[in-house]
Amino acid sequence: MADNIDWCDLARKLRATKMAMLTGGMVKKSSLSDGSSVEWAVGSSLEEVSTALAEAERMCAAQCGETTTPKRARYAISGRARPY
């Protein structure tokens, strides 16, 4: 069933959702009878959407045949390079 997912389309939709959350498009407003109003956000948290977007982009790259190996983010110092 997971093979039928179009990961690139899902990534596009998640990017749009993330942008809507960042710009306030996912906020709903309701007026109460006493004249005040209440605002709340609809959907998941921004962190959950960002995590799902990263996964969808990784799977989209794999589906298109691009490399999925991450770049090295940290380079350890070897034992002989220490000045002390």
Secondary structure, 3 states (H helix, E strand, C coil): CHHHCCHHHHHHHHHHHHHHHHHCCCEEEEECCCCCEEEEECCCCHHHHHHHHHHHHHHHHHHCCCCCCCCCCCCCCCHHHCCC
